[in-house]
Amino acid sequence: MQPGWRLGFETQREEVRNVDLDATAPFPEWLDGTLVCNGPGEFEVGDTALTHWFDPLAMLRGFRFDDGAVRYTNRFVRSEDFRVARERGRIRRSLPGTPADAGVIARTYRALTGAFQDNPSIGVVRLDGSLYAVTESPVGIEIDPETLETLGRRDLTAGVDADVTLGHTHVDDGTQWGLAADFGRRSAYTLFRRDAGGSPTPVSRLVFGSHPPYVHAFALTERYAVVPASTVGVDFGRLARGLARGATFLDAMRPRDAEPAFHVLDRATGEHVAAVPADPFFVYHFANAYEDGDELVVDAVAFADESAVTGLTLSNLRSADPDLPRGDFVRFRLPLDGGSASRERLLRGPVEFPTINYGRRNGRPYRYAYLAATDRGSLPTAVAKVDLDGPTTRTWSEPDLYPGEPLFVPGPAPSGEDDGVLLSLALDARAERSVLLCLDAATLAERARAPLPHRLPYAFHGQYYGSTDPGRSMA
């Protein structure tokens, strides 16, 4: 018998449009908006089985809430990578763990000229009123938030000296804050801001060598940006030497010789305020960060080493006994007047996909964090709520159900930080279909669920846009 979590790593080619879901109970009537989630959809290109969890072709999942009802649409993103995969059965550009279908000369030329993939499978971001599917790429794919149809392309690096921008950004009072990466012998990360309707404005630049840290996300406080320079990085010298053999980013991912640190940048002046040394760590996702006197409090899911990336091969994740990289939910304290970072474990892992009441608390002191937690297999088996005043933890789980990222949506007139609901797209392995969950954010009691007409691969990140939360629901 196959393990239930394996269904989360299998292709779903079916696309449906505007289907009314039959919920077990009405969703809150004040939910008046759209949830769009992004993640893998197809795990093969032609006869080639893709290698890594970050490789599959991107599929969007959209949910429209209105007067307690919910309608569902799913659609593949029509990127150039998707077009070539479907029309020619070929991998157009090298993916994180699977090389392109090209000869040595073509692969080398594309790498040297910065020809990156445009398969946007990480998440979505709204800029200037338009919604884009994004990944670590120079390109954002514009999508219609209602139909999920692909509308066009946007160069997200325009105005910044960079090869790609990160898929994770922040929005603060209508201004987007992001990181752009320039790879090569003198790799660099540029912090930029983008005011509504404007172009990116570079604020500060961190320069590294040919083996820079791999940065997936960063944190904001009211005054600072915090950029992790972990023990894990892509060795571009090694990558260049391996191009002839079809080497990928995954092959060049290895420990760095440099001391791990958190770089603190002043958002107003661009000043490099501090490089705070830390014990070895790697971070995909931050929950939050804020200022506390002469220290910064930075909460994140932290891993020990590069296995957080290299361990996410599909062969491992589909196995009956996967060796899952363990990330703990931890609190770093970064002294700005000298000294090293301290570290406190808030919740033992494996956990991932931390979220908060983003609109009210991002960059500020906060009390509650929500995570997807795993006690067996490859996929999360529970939703956890951490009360940081304790810290204490409350969990919600159900046998054979694998919940996704828990997105917080505030109520119409919130009386407290946790007054709202969590929306989570889950995999019901027993029924072999996916289900949209609605949990009370204060108690984690289930308020409603809506089975989908089919099973979807496990998703990565989403955003909810609505009347009660017009901005976004996560970093």
Secondary structure, DSSP 8 states (H G I E B T S, - for coil): ---GGGGGGS-------SEE---SS---TT--EEEEEEEEEE-EETTEE--BTT-SEEEEEEEEEETTEEEEEEEE---HHHHHHHHHS---S--SSS--S--HHHHHHHHHTT-------SEEEEETTEEEEE-SBSEEEEE-TTT--EEEEEETTTTSS-SEE-S--EEETTEEEEEEEE-STT-EEEEEEE-TTS--EEEEEEE--SS-B-----EE-SSEEEEEE-SEEE-HHHHHHHGGGT--TTTTEEE-SS--EEEEEETTT--EEEEEE-SS-EEEEEEEEEEETTEEEEEEEEESSTHHHHT-BHHHHTSSS------EEEEEEEETTSS--EEEEEE-SSEEEEE--HHHHTTS---EEEEEE-SSSSS--EEEEEETTTTEEEEEE-TTEE----EEEE-SS-SSTT-EEEEEEEEETTTTEEEEEEEETTT--EEEEEE-SS-------EEEEESS-SS-S--
